[in-house]
Amino acid sequence: MKKLFLGMAVAATSMAFAQEVQPTPAPVPPMKGAATAAQFSEQQLTAKNQKIGFNAGVFVNVPLTEKFALQPEVLYNQMGAKSVISDNEITAGTTTVRTRQDYSTTLNYISVPVMLQMKPTENFYVEAGPEVSYFVDGKNKGEQTISTTTAGTTTTQTVSASESIDKDNIKKFNLGFGVGLGYYFTPNLGINARYVNSLTHIYDNSGAATDAQKNVNTNRVFQLGLNYKF
């Protein structure tokens, strides 16, 4: 009987010890995502030149003092541009034909911004810092839309074609500088707006790209999104 009670005590102690030493789950890093509106530096700042995309990733906010913090991020980041090549409308009798041609470029990067944040208040901050991006892939897309309206009835035909961008034509690394601001509605949920302007040209210096592409185009991106801390 004594051996039985001793065995039960040892088993209970072992189970209690096992429960105590169970590993603590790793904390989930804060996450963020944003809608982006990108264009090239050679284009006029208009809505029709904005390529709509997104970015998403994780970040860490490191307090430096009560008013300052450093925020490194790792993001999947879409850049590029869109342009309207032509937009014509012809009316003959009761029929109106509108022909529109669009061209867009999508450039996908892995971006690492490092933002220095200043907090005038507990929930509001302004930020600025560099961003280094690595080019992953990209695509050019052309689209033609023909809309025909007769007696109030409209029919639309769309023809599109796309091609992957030769990675050898694009610089592998893109250096930019961003400025922004943000506000936390709760300790976990906040909104962020940021503008990033590239300091390096998109295209490389080989003969594969035109002089205009090599010397003019840089990325410009507006971002508006949410931050979430678990």
C-alpha positions as CSV (number, residue, x, y, z in Angstrom):
1,M,0.0,0.0,0.0
2,K,2.8,2.4,0.9
3,K,4.4,1.7,-2.5
4,L,1.1,2.4,-4.2
5,F,0.7,5.8,-2.5
6,L,4.4,6.6,-3.2
7,G,3.9,5.8,-6.9
8,M,0.8,8.0,-7.2
9,A,2.7,10.9,-5.5
10,V,5.6,10.6,-7.9
11,A,3.2,10.5,-10.9
12,A,1.3,13.6,-9.7
13,T,4.5,15.5,-9.0
14,S,5.8,14.6,-12.5
15,M,2.5,15.8,-14.2
16,A,2.6,19.1,-12.2
17,F,6.2,19.7,-13.2
18,A,5.5,18.9,-16.9
19,Q,2.6,21.5,-16.9
20,E,4.9,24.1,-15.4
21,V,7.7,23.7,-17.9
22,Q,5.4,23.8,-21.0
23,P,6.9,26.3,-23.5
24,T,5.2,29.6,-23.8
25,P,3.9,30.3,-27.3
26,A,6.0,32.8,-29.2
27,P,4.4,36.3,-29.4
28,V,2.9,37.3,-32.7
29,P,4.6,40.4,-34.2
30,P,2.5,43.4,-34.9
31,M,1.1,43.5,-38.4
32,K,0.3,46.2,-40.9
33,G,-1.3,46.6,-44.3
34,A,-2.0,49.5,-46.6
35,A,-3.5,50.5,-49.9
36,T,-0.9,52.1,-52.2
37,A,-1.1,54.6,-55.0
38,A,2.1,54.6,-57.0
39,Q,3.5,56.5,-60.0
40,F,6.7,57.3,-61.7
41,S,8.5,60.6,-61.2
42,E,8.2,61.6,-64.8
43,Q,4.4,61.6,-64.6
44,Q,2.2,64.5,-63.6
45,L,0.5,64.1,-60.2
46,T,-3.0,63.1,-61.3
47,A,-5.4,60.4,-60.3
48,K,-5.3,58.8,-63.8
49,N,-1.6,58.1,-63.3
50,Q,-2.0,56.3,-60.0
51,K,-1.4,52.6,-59.9
52,I,-3.5,51.2,-57.1
53,G,-1.9,48.3,-55.1
54,F,-1.1,47.2,-51.6
55,N,1.6,46.4,-49.1
56,A,1.5,44.1,-46.1
57,G,4.0,42.9,-43.5
58,V,5.2,43.0,-39.9
59,F,6.9,45.6,-37.7
60,V,8.6,46.1,-34.3
61,N,8.2,49.4,-32.4
62,V,11.3,50.0,-30.1
63,P,10.9,52.9,-27.6
64,L,14.0,55.1,-27.4
65,T,12.7,57.7,-25.0
66,E,9.2,58.8,-23.8
67,K,8.8,60.8,-27.0
68,F,10.8,58.9,-29.6
69,A,10.7,55.3,-31.0
70,L,12.4,53.4,-33.8
71,Q,10.1,51.2,-36.0
72,P,11.8,48.7,-38.5
73,E,9.4,46.9,-40.8
74,V,9.4,44.1,-43.4
75,L,6.8,44.5,-46.2
76,Y,5.7,43.0,-49.4
77,N,5.3,46.2,-51.4
78,Q,3.7,47.0,-54.7
79,M,4.9,50.0,-56.7
80,G,4.6,51.0,-60.4
81,A,2.5,53.4,-62.5
82,K,-0.5,53.6,-64.7
83,S,-1.1,55.9,-67.7
84,V,-3.9,56.6,-70.1
85,I,-2.4,56.4,-73.6
86,S,-5.6,57.6,-75.4
87,D,-9.2,58.3,-74.6
88,N,-11.3,59.3,-77.6
89,E,-15.1,59.6,-78.1
90,I,-16.9,59.8,-81.5
91,T,-20.6,60.4,-82.0
92,A,-22.4,59.6,-85.3
93,G,-26.2,60.0,-85.2
94,T,-27.5,58.2,-82.1
95,T,-24.4,56.1,-81.6
96,T,-21.4,57.1,-79.4
97,V,-18.2,55.1,-79.5
98,R,-15.6,55.7,-76.8
99,T,-12.2,54.1,-77.1
100,R,-9.7,54.1,-74.2
101,Q,-6.2,52.6,-74.0
102,D,-4.5,52.1,-70.7
103,Y,-1.0,51.0,-69.8
104,S,0.2,49.9,-66.4
105,T,3.4,48.7,-64.8
106,T,3.4,46.7,-61.6
107,L,6.7,46.4,-59.6
108,N,6.8,44.1,-56.6
109,Y,9.4,44.5,-53.9
110,I,10.4,43.3,-50.4
111,S,10.8,46.6,-48.5
112,V,12.5,47.3,-45.2
113,P,11.6,50.8,-43.9
114,V,13.3,52.0,-40.7
115,M,11.2,54.9,-39.3
116,L,12.2,57.3,-36.5
117,Q,8.9,58.3,-34.8
118,M,8.3,61.3,-32.7
119,K,5.2,61.3,-30.4
120,P,3.8,64.7,-29.6
121,T,1.0,62.9,-27.7
122,E,0.5,59.4,-26.5
123,N,-1.5,58.2,-29.5
124,F,-0.3,60.5,-32.3
125,Y,3.1,60.3,-34.1
126,V,5.0,61.6,-37.0
127,E,7.8,59.6,-38.7
128,A,10.6,59.8,-41.2
129,G,13.3,57.4,-42.3
130,P,15.0,55.4,-45.1
131,E,13.5,52.4,-47.0
132,V,15.6,49.8,-48.8
133,S,13.7,47.5,-51.2
134,Y,14.7,44.4,-53.2
135,F,13.0,43.8,-56.6
136,V,11.1,40.5,-56.8
137,D,9.2,40.6,-60.1
138,G,7.0,42.8,-62.2
139,K,4.5,42.9,-65.1
140,N,3.5,45.3,-67.9
141,K,-0.2,45.3,-68.9
142,G,-2.0,47.0,-71.8
143,E,-5.7,47.3,-72.1
144,Q,-8.1,48.7,-74.7
145,T,-11.8,49.3,-73.8
146,I,-14.4,50.1,-76.5
147,S,-17.8,51.3,-75.3
148,T,-20.6,51.7,-77.7
149,T,-23.8,53.5,-76.7
150,T,-26.9,53.5,-78.9
151,A,-30.3,54.7,-77.8
152,G,-29.3,54.6,-74.1
153,T,-27.9,51.0,-74.3
154,T,-24.2,50.5,-73.8
155,T,-22.1,47.6,-74.7
156,T,-18.4,47.3,-73.7
157,Q,-15.6,45.2,-75.2
158,T,-12.2,44.9,-73.4
159,V,-9.0,43.4,-74.8
160,S,-5.9,43.1,-72.7
161,A,-2.4,41.7,-72.8
162,S,0.4,41.4,-70.3
163,E,4.0,40.4,-70.1
164,S,6.5,39.8,-67.3
165,I,9.2,42.3,-66.9
166,D,12.8,41.1,-67.6
167,K,14.5,41.3,-64.1
168,D,17.8,42.2,-65.8
169,N,16.2,45.5,-66.8
170,I,15.4,46.6,-63.2
171,K,17.8,47.6,-60.5
172,K,17.8,44.9,-57.8
173,F,17.8,47.4,-54.9
174,N,15.7,50.6,-54.6
175,L,16.6,53.2,-51.9
176,G,13.9,55.6,-50.8
177,F,13.0,58.0,-48.1
178,G,9.6,58.2,-46.4
179,V,7.7,60.6,-44.2
180,G,4.4,60.0,-42.5
181,L,2.1,60.2,-39.6
182,G,-0.2,57.9,-37.6
183,Y,-2.7,57.7,-34.8
184,Y,-3.7,54.8,-32.5
185,F,-7.4,54.6,-31.7
186,T,-6.8,51.9,-29.2
187,P,-3.5,50.4,-27.8
188,N,-3.9,47.7,-30.5
189,L,-5.4,49.4,-33.6
190,G,-4.0,52.4,-35.4
191,I,-4.0,54.2,-38.8
192,N,-1.0,55.3,-40.8
193,A,-0.4,57.5,-43.8
194,R,3.0,57.6,-45.5
195,Y,4.7,59.0,-48.7
196,V,7.9,57.4,-50.0
197,N,10.0,58.9,-52.7
198,S,12.8,56.8,-54.3
199,L,16.3,58.1,-54.4
200,T,17.5,55.6,-57.1
201,H,16.3,55.1,-60.6
202,I,14.2,52.1,-61.4
203,Y,16.0,50.8,-64.5
204,D,19.5,49.6,-64.6
205,N,22.4,51.1,-66.5
206,S,22.5,48.4,-69.2
207,G,21.5,48.9,-72.9
208,A,18.3,47.0,-72.2
209,A,16.6,50.2,-71.0
210,T,16.1,53.5,-72.8
211,D,17.9,56.6,-71.7
212,A,14.6,58.1,-70.7
213,Q,13.9,55.2,-68.4
214,K,17.4,55.2,-66.9
215,N,17.6,58.9,-66.3
216,V,14.0,59.9,-65.3
217,N,11.9,57.3,-63.6
218,T,11.9,56.8,-59.9
219,N,9.1,55.4,-57.7
220,R,6.7,57.6,-55.8
221,V,4.2,55.9,-53.5
222,F,1.4,57.1,-51.2
223,Q,0.3,54.6,-48.6
224,L,-2.8,54.6,-46.3
225,G,-3.4,51.6,-44.0
226,L,-3.8,50.1,-40.6
227,N,-1.5,48.8,-37.9
228,Y,-2.5,46.1,-35.5
229,K,-0.7,44.9,-32.4
230,F,-1.7,41.6,-30.9
